[in-house]
Amino acid sequence: MESLKLPYSLRSSHGSKALIPFPSSCLSPKPPSTILPNRQFALSTGLFTRTITLFSPSILPCGHCELMEARRIQFHSRSTSASIQPMTEELMGDASKDLPVSGDSIRRRFLNFYASRGHKVLPSASLVPDDPTVLLTIAGMLQFKPIFLGKVPRQVPRATTAQRCIRTNDVENVGRTARHHTFFEMLGNFSFGDYFKKEAIKWAWELSTVEFGLPVDRLWVSVYEDDDEAFEIWRHEVGVPVEHIKRMGADDNFWNSGVTGPCGPCSELYYDFHPEKGILDTDLGDDTRFIEFYNLVFMQYNKKEDGSLEPLKQKNIDTGLGLERLARILQKVPNNYETDLIYPIIEKASELANVSYALAKDHTKMKLKIIGDHLRAIVYLISDGVFPSNIGRGYVVRRLIRRAVRTGRLLGIKGDGRGNLEGAFLPVVAEKVIELSTLIDADVKDIASRILEELKREELRFVQTLERGEKLLDEMLADALLSAKENGTAPCLSGKDAFLLYDTYGFPVEITKEVAEERGASIDIDGFDIEMENQRRQSQAAHSAVKLAVGNGADLAEDVPDTEFLGYDTLYARAVVESLLVNGNPVIQVSEGSDVEVLLNRTPFYAESGGQIGDHGFLYFNNGESLQKAVVEIKDVQKSFGNIFVHKGTIREGVLEVGREVEAAVDAKLRQRAKVHHTATHLLQAALKKVVGQETSQAGSLVSFDRLRFDFNFHRPLLDSELMEIEGLINRWIGDATLLQTKVMPLADAKRDGAIAMFGEKYGEQVRVVEVPGVSMELCGGTHVSNTSEIRGFKIISEQGIASGIRRIEAVAGEAFIEYVNARDYHMKNLCSTLKVKAEEVTTRVENLLEELRMARNEVSALRSKAAEYKASIIASKAFPVGTSKKIRVLVECMDDTDADSLKSAAEYLVDVLEDPAAVVLGSCPGEGKVSLVAAFTPGVVDLGVQAGKFIGPIAKLCGGGGGGRPNFAQAGGRKPENLSSALEKAQSELVSILTEKAS
């Protein structure tokens, strides 16, 4: 095809010769012919100067323009010449002609390269993917997944992106290796059924060798062992020597999206840092010699459930080039961290730690690299709306923040590193990340203050408990190491201890694991998971693979066109049934009583999106009678396969068939409720920005028939006065009876006019803008009232925190507002009647009743304590002595149904009566399925090394519970009263055994 020719390839000028011929010396350690001898360029770092080798400008396209641009780039090298592994001979000459390539210019040149070859340059997707199978965006192809599956039509035949990515599955390797990161940029070019292997391979080679001037004798290629087609292209059409092409197995060079789904062979480009080592017994997995920097995935098969492969109808190309890796190669630095993409951040951390990176030892450099890496990930995650919490994405952010804080403390950074010991240092480092963000994500600077404030708050919160947690962890590890030494076992920190550190002191288990490993101990992760089971029920880490699947849905998407939505203008429409689904499978007809999913060619029903739930209503059809018959009651409408509306409901009468014409009718009352709540949500966001600050932003929403829910980023609870002001503003805007304006315009124009984007939504080039003039302007595809007066009234029901830095407001408006007010009035009248007071006197009356109740409970508690002490005085005589040299009085008894507080009082009474030394263990069953235990030891017993807190825990486990406390006093509980008797017998036998040994 003419459109697939390579306009800039050297083959077009040199007939059938290879794109870039390998020199005859490529198999020897001699310098490549593409390097000019006798050129050098010194990069100054203040005290240190470093000589680097540079490629000739003659190998760069439009060399003069590139060099003119390069002269405007300021780039500083960081390490001494002693740390450099030379790649070529020293080059001497005019330094001004050969400036290094910046990371930003690599990104720009990559995108321009593919744009000139017909690729549409698309923006990076958010780090929060619109995909339930992954927690975070981990690959450049993720935003194109529906296209690869055939679920949505391609908008362009080929595209190129610079995608921000997050991966935390190898977080322990960050800083230890030259290439591992949590945050990185993946440069990619994609073909959606357009070009395939030949073009992808040729362009990848041309980009590497011509655009970026990589020496051809330093490049190696891997192909899948059975992919002869790719091998032949590399060998005969590109001209790579067979010695530089490695066939590799499926583990390395066959890409699978999951157990089933699209898959295909890969081909990878590697850079050789040490060609002088020759070609014999080369291992491309040797990180000290090679780095993979460009991966080409040829998505050509669909893997079926039986493991067999069938060709895809549409063959695709998915590639990824690591920006940080190519920057390392072109800037000639020992690792990715010392490129201009990351090193300025490390420099800032070095400054705060008062250390020189160039002179630092490896373990110090590793810590600085961790901070440099993690701060990039943290800043971009918060920028994309991910705030620290204990679940999901928020846990990823919190884990990275706390790892960075602890690493900073290990480097000796105190406070903010600038003399304020009460300050935070992460915001100081983050300022450098934000400074470097312009060409990665221009929106980061707009919310810089919110990012810095969140970092400060999270760091200071963690520091409050960090010292105590570190001290406790040190004690736990000391105990584990001592116990292991005594028992001859491997040291292991219990899962319960790891959970205590996590739950009480905020230590992510990964940090506890790292510290333990530093001390030579492991962690009982299974035990930790058991402790976490009731508190954390969802995955806390990003998946490491993008899962795709090809099933009936993809075929259905090909057969059924997009649904025409008419719901902005009408609630009724005639439509044709395009398809019927039962349990996800296509059928021709559905009979009465069956649940069904109906696909229409056009519809007035709104499908759930933008937080607004789908419409309810009915589908009717003419049954040959004068009256219409209800066919399907619709209870939900969802979008699927792009823009196909799926009407979910139940057949109430008759038989529905594919091809039948129906009349679709939306429930007008419910639609009005949704419209009211959606417009009220827009007013709520505007009021929040006006009352608490413009930095607040939406973090989620629900627009339902009975209420609205709005999640927003804010660091504290709202004051009652602020909530009243917000309500007042909204109700005033409602009373203004303002006409709403709705228009469709280009996305760029809408953003320029100040329109706010809704959380989690994706937008095309044309967007719908909903404006309440003078109040609010948002990008929104939802349904809205025509005039604010239709909302009638607005009331906030609740305001609460749902995660760190995330608040939630629930409210009602319109008909739901009136129902809410009427219900509250009804309950208030009943309360007034019961209390026999006026409405304004209810609060005082309730306060008085609560005080009376509190006093009565205190009296009851005092009586129970006295009763328990009386019982204790009776059983005190049962204490018996233990030991020979030192008589210790021991008492272990069951006190029937005594409650926990009274049991505590009884134990305190007994240790006073029995006098020092004495040990008391009491148990009771205060209610059904409940066990209470208490241990009280006098100072004489504690001095022998016997601690109540450590003693009572194992006893409580026998009763299905746990507990602990101080060395002299501890309480515990359980859920198995039937085991109390045997547990107390165990307590007595162990106590006697221990004290006999200690006091003899």
Buried (B, 14 or more C-beta within 10 A) or exposed (E): EEEBEBEBBBBEEEEEEBBBEBBEEBBEEBBBBBBBEEBBBEBEBEEBEBBBBBBBBEBBBEBEEBBEBBEEEEBBBBBBEEBBEEBBBEBEBEBEBBBBBBBBBBBBBBBBBBBEBBBBEBEBBBBBBBBEBBBBBBBBBBBBBBBBBBBBBBEEBBBBBBBBBBBBEBBBEBBEBBBBBBBBBBBBBBBBBBBBBBBBBBBBBBBBBBBBBBBBBBBBBBBBBBBEBBBBBBBEBBBBBEBBBBBBEBEBBBBBBBEBBBBBBBBBBBBBBBBEBEBEEBEBEBBEBBBBBBBBBBBBBBBEEEEEEEEBEBBBBBBBBBBBBBBBBBBBBBBBBBBBBBBBBBBBBBBBBEBBBBEBEEEBBBBBBBBBBBBBBBBBBBBBBBBBBBBBBBBBBBBBBBBBBBBBBEBEBBBBBEEEEEBBBBBBBBBBBBBBBEEBBEEBBEBBBBBBBBBBBBBBBBBEBBEEBBEBBEEBBEBBBEEBEEEEEEBBBBBBBBBBBBEEBBBBBBBBBBBBEEBEBEBBEEBBBEBBEEEBEEEBBBBEBBBBBBEEBBEBBEEBEBBEBBBEEEBEBEBEBBBBBEEEEBBEBBEEEBBBBBBBBBBBBBBBBBBBBBBBBBBBBEEEEEEBEBBBBBBBBBBBBEBBBBBBBBBBBBBBEBEBEBBBBBBEEBBBBBBBBBBBBBBBBBBBBBBBEEBBBBBBBBBBBEBBBBBBBBBEEBEEEBBEBBBEBBBEBBEBEBEBEEEEBEBEEBBEEEBBBBBBBEBEEEBBBBBBEEBBBBBBBBBBBEBBBBBBBBBBBEBEBBBBBBBBBBBBBBBBBBEBEEEEEEEEEEBBEEBEBEEEEBEEBEEEEEEEEEEEEEEEBEEBBEBBBEBBEEBBEEBEEBBEEBEBBBBBBBBEEBBBBBBBBBBBBBBEBBEBBBBBBBBBBBEEEBBBBBBBBBEBBBEBEBBBBBBBBBBBBBBBBBBBBEBBBBBBBBEBBEBBEEBBEBBBEBBBEBBBEBBE
